[in-house]
């Protein structure tokens, strides 16, 4: 069946299409219909069915005779550890942990916060919650105490599962003091905390509240799977970068299972038993969907990587893991590849490894600039697939379905909408624009299964944030256009479309041009206030390792490039060379914060920032070019 046929059927007959895809799941009570639209614009999927996520991700593979297959490969260059866990071993671990949680009173509907680094025990904690029908909320390990406290007060967990520490290159991140600090700040007090003690740092346990991961499982009866309704929340995930009250994205169980199961073969072209690797973190949506649930639902082998693309120990770490584990499909963020390209622009580390098992590289999390895509294509010799999705959607809005019908790759585009996503580009009045015109990207309701049905205890905020601006649509917050062939182009967040003397310009388009300069390893463009033109673009340039050329000359060349490729209308004249860009821990560039620094406005330190000191470096760099607003 062609992509066009599959997509058209998903739009014309969503109920029939998704009921058919639901056959890939083991249901306790099979769904009689897929879509429930009585509460429109709040839509629900598979709500009359009953199912258990953990059964589908673990038990059924063991029951089907594949218990000896490796489920999880743990690769930790920061602790010099490699471990393989089979499906049978995973079942034993998860059912034991679930039994211990059950014995402490955790049951269906209870919330459990998980605050752990990239270790297999994080996956086991998520699956143990799913086994009991408890709703987990994973908070990125190492988040500041105040941010953890706000999530405790919002989710009101009965328990918290945490590790004693995380390991970063050259340092130990002390999780337990952060957890203790959050518990002191939070109004809500969980009944108990489970602490997984790592040998790199053994934490002090608070008597009467904290229990040891291993000790509290001793002598416990393993727990069986608890069926839940299809509309039962599988998890709450708070969106990264939020300020003030966090926004808890809900994921309903039935649609989550059906959508993710569909993607593993059709989008990522992975077969059961093969090795799939997503180099993300379980604290982010990519980790939820493609480190934990989708690969295990599909009976594939997933990799848990505790390290960095460079520095653990070098820029060849990704290639080593692909070679050693025969990875067939690899998913990471463009920022990871830019870091590798900047450190090793000639790809010399790649020559040391055999990556012939790899069939495709998938990029997501931010726009994949063409220069990085071309570099990866040339070095790896496989299709490099940019695809686009959000924490809210849980899986790709647009992609290139490698297992269904690989489509031509258009560099700069995440390709075409996936089943169920009716993607349109609207003007400010909510009217569709013609092909090629820039506008707000919105998705006609209903969203497909696996996407957010609502926010946790915040329906009014859900409607205001996503549904009210364009009635009948989900507002993505991204800007872009659709070409004549139906390919979608994401050019910027809506607030990254800048207005220069009345001209709406995409900062993403300018970043594409800057990244094409041979000395530029990474870049960002923001719009800053200007009395005459309203806004002006300002570029930040990170140079490739080993580049010793005069910075002023490079800036002059990049200004000329933008003038040549986009035109004088861009009014691009300001650029500065910096060592690094401020990013979230998931790799997103903090452009909005950079704008506030440039415009001398107050800003709140982003909770997800990787290294706060970078913001001071940005401010200093702006002063060196005599930027007027500093």
C-alpha positions in Angstrom: 0.0 0.0 0.0 1.4 3.4 -1.0 2.0 6.2 1.5 -0.7 8.3 -0.3 -3.3 5.5 0.1 -2.5 4.9 3.8 -2.5 8.7 4.6 -5.8 9.3 2.7 -7.6 6.5 4.4 -6.4 7.7 7.8 -8.0 11.1 7.1 -11.2 9.9 5.4 -11.9 7.0 7.7 -10.0 7.5 11.0 -12.2 5.0 12.9 -11.6 2.2 10.4 -8.0 2.9 9.9 -7.0 3.0 13.6 -9.2 0.0 14.5 -7.2 -1.9 11.9 -3.8 -0.7 13.4 -5.1 -1.7 16.9 -4.9 -5.3 15.9 -1.1 -5.1 16.6 -1.9 -4.8 20.3 -3.0 -7.4 22.8 -6.2 -6.1 24.4 -7.9 -7.4 27.6 -11.1 -6.0 26.1 -10.9 -5.2 22.4 -12.1 -1.8 21.3 -15.4 -1.6 19.4 -14.6 1.8 18.0 -11.5 3.9 17.8 -12.6 7.6 17.8 -14.9 9.1 20.5 -15.8 12.6 19.3 -18.8 13.3 21.5 -16.8 15.8 23.6 -15.3 17.7 20.6 -13.0 19.6 20.5 -11.8 17.2 23.2 -11.3 13.9 21.4 -10.6 10.5 22.8 -9.4 7.1 21.4 -10.1 3.5 22.3 -11.9 4.5 25.5 -14.2 1.4 25.6 -11.2 -1.0 25.5 -9.0 -2.4 28.3 -5.3 -3.0 28.0 -2.0 -3.1 29.9 1.1 -1.4 28.5 3.6 -3.6 30.4 2.0 -6.8 29.1 2.4 -5.5 25.5 6.0 -4.3 26.1 7.4 -7.2 28.1 5.2 -10.2 29.0 3.8 -11.0 25.6 7.3 -11.4 24.1 8.3 -13.8 26.9 5.0 -15.7 26.5 5.7 -15.8 22.7 8.9 -17.7 23.3 11.3 -14.8 22.9 12.4 -14.4 26.5 16.1 -14.9 25.7 16.2 -12.0 23.2 18.0 -9.0 24.5 15.5 -6.2 25.4 17.9 -3.5 26.7 21.5 -2.8 26.1 22.9 -0.4 28.7 26.0 1.4 27.4 27.6 3.9 29.8 31.0 5.3 28.8 30.9 7.6 31.8 30.9 4.5 34.2 32.7 2.1 31.7 29.7 -0.2 31.9 28.0 -2.4 29.3 25.1 -4.7 30.2 22.5 -6.7 28.3 19.1 -7.5 29.8 16.8 -10.1 28.1 13.1 -9.9 27.9 12.8 -12.7 30.5 15.1 -10.8 32.9 13.3 -7.6 32.3 10.0 -9.3 33.2 11.4 -10.6 36.4 12.8 -7.2 37.4 9.7 -5.2 36.5 7.2 -7.6 38.1 9.3 -7.6 41.3 9.5 -3.8 41.5 5.8 -3.6 40.7 5.1 -6.1 43.5 7.1 -4.0 46.0 5.3 -0.8 45.0 2.0 -2.6 45.3 2.9 -3.8 48.7 3.5 -0.2 49.7 0.1 0.8 48.5 0.6 1.9 44.9 -2.5 1.1 42.8 -4.2 2.1 39.5 -4.5 5.8 39.1 -1.8 6.8 41.6 0.9 9.1 40.4 4.6 8.2 40.8 7.4 10.6 40.0 10.5 9.1 38.5 13.8 11.1 38.9 16.6 9.1 37.5 19.5 9.2 35.1 20.0 7.0 32.0 20.2 3.6 33.6 18.0 0.5 33.0 16.3 1.0 36.3 14.6 4.1 35.0 12.9 2.0 32.3 12.1 -0.7 34.9 10.4 2.0 37.1 8.3 3.3 34.2 7.2 -0.3 33.2 6.5 -1.2 36.8 4.1 1.8 37.1 2.5 0.8 33.8 2.1 -2.8 35.1 0.0 -1.5 38.0 -1.9 1.1 36.1 -0.1 3.8 38.1 0.5 7.1 36.2 4.2 7.9 36.0 5.7 11.4 35.6 9.4 11.3 34.7 11.3 14.4 35.7 14.6 14.9 34.0 17.4 13.7 36.4 19.3 16.6 37.9 16.5 19.1 37.5 16.8 21.8 40.1 14.9 21.3 43.4 12.4 24.1 42.8 11.4 22.7 39.4 11.0 19.2 40.9 9.0 20.6 43.8 6.5 22.4 41.4 6.0 19.0 39.6 5.5 17.2 42.9 2.8 19.8 43.8 1.1 19.5 40.4 1.1 15.7 40.0 0.7 14.9 43.8 2.5 11.6 43.6 2.0 8.9 46.2 5.7 7.9 45.7 8.9 9.1 44.1 11.5 6.7 42.6 15.0 8.3 42.4 18.6 7.4 42.0 21.3 8.5 44.4 23.2 10.3 41.7 23.8 10.9 38.0 27.1 10.8 36.2 28.3 13.5 33.8 31.7 13.7 32.2 34.0 14.6 35.0 31.4 15.1 37.7 28.8 13.4 39.9 25.3 15.1 40.0 23.9 14.7 43.5 20.3 13.7 43.0 19.4 12.9 46.6 20.1 16.4 48.0 18.1 17.9 45.1 15.2 15.5 45.9 15.4 16.3 49.7 15.4 20.0 48.8 12.3 19.6 46.6 10.5 17.6 49.3 11.2 20.4 51.8 9.8 23.0 49.3 6.8 21.0 48.1 3.4 21.4 49.8 2.4 17.9 48.8 4.3 15.1 50.6 4.6 11.7 49.0 4.1 8.6 51.2 7.5 7.2 50.4 10.6 7.5 48.2 12.5 4.5 46.6 16.2 5.2 46.2 18.4 3.3 43.8 21.9 3.5 45.2 24.6 3.9 42.6 28.1 2.8 43.6 29.5 6.2 42.5 27.6 7.9 45.4 25.6 6.2 48.1 23.0 8.6 49.5 21.8 9.0 53.1 18.2 7.6 53.4 15.7 9.5 55.4 14.3 7.2 58.1 10.6 6.5 57.8 10.3 8.0 54.2 13.1 6.5 52.1 13.4 2.8 51.1 16.3 1.1 49.4 15.5 -0.1 45.8 16.8 -3.7 46.5 15.8 -4.0 50.1 12.2 -3.1 49.7 11.8 -5.8 47.0 13.2 -8.6 49.1 10.7 -11.4 49.6 7.9 -9.6 47.7 5.4 -11.4 45.6 5.7 -10.3 41.9 2.7 -8.3 40.6 0.5 -9.2 37.7 -0.5 -6.8 35.0 -3.6 -4.6 35.8 -5.8 -3.8 32.8 -6.8 -0.2 32.4 -9.3 1.6 30.1 -8.0 2.9 26.8 -8.4 6.5 27.9 -6.6 5.9 31.2 -3.5 8.2 31.5 -0.3 6.3 30.9 1.9 9.2 32.0 2.2 12.9 32.6 5.1 14.6 31.1 5.8 18.3 31.9 7.0 20.3 28.9 10.6 21.4 29.0 11.4 25.1 29.3 8.1 26.1 31.0 8.1 28.9 33.5 5.7 29.3 36.4 3.1 26.6 36.6 4.4 23.5 34.6 2.2 22.2 31.8 1.5 18.5 32.3 1.0 16.7 28.9 -1.2 13.7 29.3 -0.8 10.5 27.3 -3.8 8.1 27.1 -2.9 4.4 27.2 -4.7 2.9 24.2 -3.8 5.4 21.6 -0.3 5.6 22.8 0.2 1.8 22.2 -1.5 1.8 18.8 0.4 4.8 17.4 3.8 3.8 18.6 3.4 0.2 17.4 2.6 1.5 14.0 5.6 3.7 13.8 8.3 1.2 14.5 8.1 -0.7 11.2 6.3 1.9 9.0 8.3 5.0 9.9 11.6 3.7 11.3 11.7 0.4 9.3 12.7 -1.8 12.3 11.8 -5.4 12.6 11.3 -7.4 15.9 14.7 -8.6 17.1 16.7 -5.8 15.5 18.5 -3.1 17.4 17.0 0.4 17.5 18.8 3.3 19.2 17.4 6.6 20.3 20.2 8.8 21.8 17.9 10.9 24.0 17.0 10.7 27.7 14.0 9.1 29.4 13.2 12.6 30.9 12.1 13.8 27.4 9.3 12.7 25.2 11.7 11.0 22.7 13.0 8.9 25.6 9.4 7.9 26.6 8.4 7.0 23.1 11.6 5.6 21.5 13.9 4.5 24.3 11.2 2.8 26.3 7.8 2.0 24.9 7.9 1.8 21.0 11.0 -0.5 20.7 9.8 -2.8 23.5 6.2 -2.9 22.1 7.7 -4.0 18.8 9.9 -6.7 20.3 13.1 -4.8 19.2 16.2 -4.3 21.3 16.7 -0.7 22.7 19.9 1.0 23.8 20.1 3.0 27.0 23.1 5.3 26.5 24.6 7.2 29.4 27.1 9.6 27.7 27.5 12.5 25.3 28.1 12.6 21.5 31.5 14.1 22.2 33.9 13.8 25.1 32.8 10.3 26.3 35.6 9.8 25.3 35.6 11.3 21.8 33.6 12.2 18.7 33.5 8.5 17.7 31.2 7.3 20.5 28.1 7.1 18.3 29.9 5.2 15.6 31.3 2.7 18.2 27.8 2.0 19.5 26.3 1.5 16.0 29.2 -0.8 15.1 29.3 -2.8 18.4 25.5 -3.4 18.6 24.6 -3.6 14.9 22.1 -0.7 15.1 19.8 -0.7 12.1 18.0 2.6 12.8 19.3 5.6 14.8 17.5 8.6 16.1 19.1 11.6 17.7 18.9 15.4 17.7 20.6 17.6 15.1 22.5 19.4 17.8 24.3 16.1 18.6 25.5 15.8 15.0 26.5 19.4 14.9 28.6 18.8 18.0 30.3 15.8 16.3 30.7 17.7 13.0 32.3 20.7 14.8 34.7 18.4 16.7 35.5 16.1 13.8 34.6 18.0 10.6 36.4 15.5 8.3 34.7 12.5 10.0 38.1 10.9 10.8 36.6 8.9 13.8 34.0 7.3 11.6 36.7 5.5 9.6 37.6 3.5 12.7 34.2 1.8 12.8 31.9 -0.4 10.7 28.5 1.3 10.5 27.2 -0.9 7.6 24.3 -2.2 9.7 22.7 1.2 9.7 19.8 1.7 7.3 18.8 5.2 8.2 19.5 8.2 10.5 16.5 10.1 11.9 16.8 13.6 13.3 14.3 15.5 15.4 14.0 17.9 18.4 14.7 21.0 16.4 15.2 22.0 12.8 17.8 19.9 11.0 19.8 22.5 9.0 20.7 21.4 5.5 24.5 21.6 6.1 24.3 19.1 8.9 22.0 16.8 7.0 24.4 16.8 3.9 27.4 16.2 6.1 25.7 13.2 7.8 24.6 11.8 4.4 28.0 12.0 3.0 29.7 10.5 6.0 27.3 7.7 6.7 26.0 6.9 3.2 22.4 6.3 4.4 19.2 8.3 4.1 19.1 11.1 6.7 15.5 11.7 7.7 14.5 14.9 9.4 11.1 14.4 11.1 9.0 16.8 13.2 7.0 16.3 16.3 6.4 17.7 19.8 6.1 16.6 23.4 2.4 17.1 23.0 2.1 14.7 20.0 4.3 11.9 21.4 5.2 10.7 17.8 6.0 12.2 14.4 3.6 14.8 12.9 5.7 14.7 9.7 8.2 12.1 8.6 9.4 9.9 5.7 8.0 6.4 6.1 11.0 4.2 5.5 9.2 0.9 6.1 6.1 1.8 4.2 7.3 3.7 1.2 10.5 5.7 1.3 9.8 9.0 -0.3 12.4 11.3 -1.9 14.3 13.3 0.7 14.0 17.1 0.4 16.7 18.6 2.5 15.2 21.2 4.8 11.8 19.4 5.1 10.7 16.8 7.5 8.8 15.4 4.5 5.0 14.7 4.7 2.3 14.3 7.3 2.0 11.0 9.1 -1.4 9.2 9.3 -4.1 11.1 11.1 -2.3 14.5 10.9 -4.2 16.9 8.7 -1.5 19.6 8.5 -2.4 23.0 7.2 -0.7 26.4 7.0 -2.9 29.3 8.2 -2.7 33.1 8.1 -3.3 35.2 11.1 -7.1 35.1 10.5 -7.1 31.3 10.5 -7.5 30.9 6.7 -5.3 28.4 4.7 -2.6 30.0 2.6 -1.4 29.0 -0.8 1.5 26.5 -1.3 4.8 28.1 -0.6 3.5 30.9 1.6 4.8 31.2 5.2 2.2 30.9 8.0 1.2 29.3 11.3 1.2 25.5 11.1 -1.9 24.0 12.5 -3.5 20.5 12.5 -7.1 20.0 11.8 -8.9 18.2 14.6 -9.1 15.4 15.6 -5.4 14.7 16.3 -4.6 11.0 15.8 -4.2 8.5 18.6 -1.1 8.8 20.8 -1.3 12.6 21.0 -2.3 14.6 24.0 -6.1 14.4 24.8 -5.7 17.1 27.4 -3.4 18.6 30.1 -3.3 17.2 33.6 -6.0 18.9 35.7 -5.9 21.9 33.3 -8.5 21.7 30.6 -9.1 25.4 30.4 -5.3 25.9 29.9 -5.3 23.1 27.2 -8.0 24.9 25.3 -6.4 28.3 25.6 -2.9 27.0 24.7 -3.8 24.8 21.7 -7.4 25.1 20.5 -8.8 28.6 21.0 -6.7 30.6 18.6 -7.7 28.6 15.5 -11.1 27.0 16.2 -11.2 23.5 14.8 -7.5 23.2 14.8 -4.6 22.3 17.1 -2.1 25.2 17.1 1.4 23.8 16.9 3.2 27.1 17.7 5.5 26.5 14.7 5.7 28.5 11.5 6.5 27.3 8.0 5.0 26.4 4.7 3.9 23.4 2.5 5.3 23.1 -1.0 3.5 22.0 -4.2 4.3 18.4 -3.5 2.8 18.4 0.0 6.2 18.5 1.8 6.1 20.5 5.0 8.8 23.0 6.0 9.2 24.1 9.6 11.1 27.4 9.6 10.8 28.6 13.2 8.6 28.7 16.2 5.9 31.2 15.5 7.6 33.7 17.8 10.9 33.2 15.8 9.3 34.7 12.7 10.6 38.2 12.9 9.2 41.3 11.3 11.8 43.5 9.6 10.3 46.7 8.3 7.0 45.0 7.6 8.6 41.9 6.0 7.9 38.5 7.8 11.2 36.6 7.8 12.2 33.2 9.1 15.2 33.0 11.4 15.5 29.4 10.4 16.1 30.3 6.7 18.9 32.6 7.8 20.4 29.9 10.0 20.4 27.6 7.0 22.5 30.1 5.1 24.9 30.8 8.0 25.4 27.0 8.5 26.5 26.6 4.9 29.7 28.6 5.6 32.6 26.2 5.8 33.9 27.5 9.1 30.6 27.6 10.9 29.9 24.5 13.0 26.7 25.7 14.6 24.7 28.9 14.6 21.5 30.7 15.8 19.6 33.7 14.7 17.3 35.8 16.8 15.3 38.9 16.2 16.2 41.9 18.4 14.4 45.2 18.9 15.2 48.1 16.5 13.7 51.6 16.6 13.7 52.0 12.8 12.8 48.6 11.4 11.0 47.1 14.4 13.3 44.1 14.5 16.7 43.1 13.1 18.2 39.7 12.8 21.3 39.0 14.9 23.5 35.9 14.3 25.6 33.8 16.7 28.3 31.7 15.1 30.2 28.7 16.7 33.2 27.8 14.6 34.6 24.4 13.7 37.4 23.0 15.8 40.7 24.1 14.4 39.5 27.2 12.7 42.0 29.9 13.3 40.8 32.5 10.9 40.0 36.1 11.8 36.6 36.3 13.3 35.7 39.7 11.7 36.5 38.2 8.3 34.2 35.3 8.9 31.4 37.6 10.2 31.8 39.7 7.0 31.5 36.6 4.8 28.4 35.3 6.6 26.7 38.7 6.3 27.5 38.6 2.5 26.1 35.1 2.3 22.7 36.1 3.8 22.6 39.1 1.5 23.2 36.9 -1.5 20.8 34.0 -0.6 17.9 35.9 1.1 18.5 39.4 -0.1 18.9 42.9 1.4 15.4 42.7 2.7 16.7 40.5 5.6 18.8 43.5 6.8 21.3 41.0 8.2 24.3 42.9 9.4 24.9 41.8 13.0 26.7 38.7 13.9 29.1 37.6 16.7 31.4 34.5 17.2 30.8 32.6 20.4 32.3 29.4 21.9 28.9 27.8 22.5 25.1 28.4 22.5 22.8 28.2 25.5 20.7 25.1 25.3 18.3 23.0 27.2 19.5 19.6 28.3 17.6 18.1 25.4 19.6 20.2 22.9 17.1 23.0 22.1 18.7 26.4 21.7 17.3 29.0 24.1 16.5 31.7 21.5 13.8 33.4 23.5 16.2 33.9 26.5 18.9 35.2 24.1 16.4 37.8 22.8 15.7 39.0 26.3 19.4 39.4 27.0 19.9 41.3 23.8 17.0 43.6 24.4 18.1 44.2 28.1 14.9 42.7 29.5 14.6 40.7 32.7 14.4 36.9 32.2 13.9 33.9 34.4 16.7 31.4 34.3 15.3 28.5 32.2 14.8 25.4 34.4 16.2 23.1 31.6 19.3 25.0 30.8 22.4 22.9 30.4 24.9 25.4 31.8 23.7 28.8 33.1 27.2 30.4 32.7 26.6 30.4 28.9 24.1 33.2 29.3 26.8 35.5 30.8 29.1 34.6 27.9 26.3 35.6 25.4 25.9 39.0 27.2 29.7 39.6 27.0 29.8 38.7 23.3 27.0 41.2 22.6 28.9 44.0 24.4 32.0 43.2 22.3 30.1 44.1 19.1 28.8 47.3 20.8 25.2 46.1 20.4 23.1 49.2 21.3 20.7 47.6 23.7 23.3 46.3 26.0 
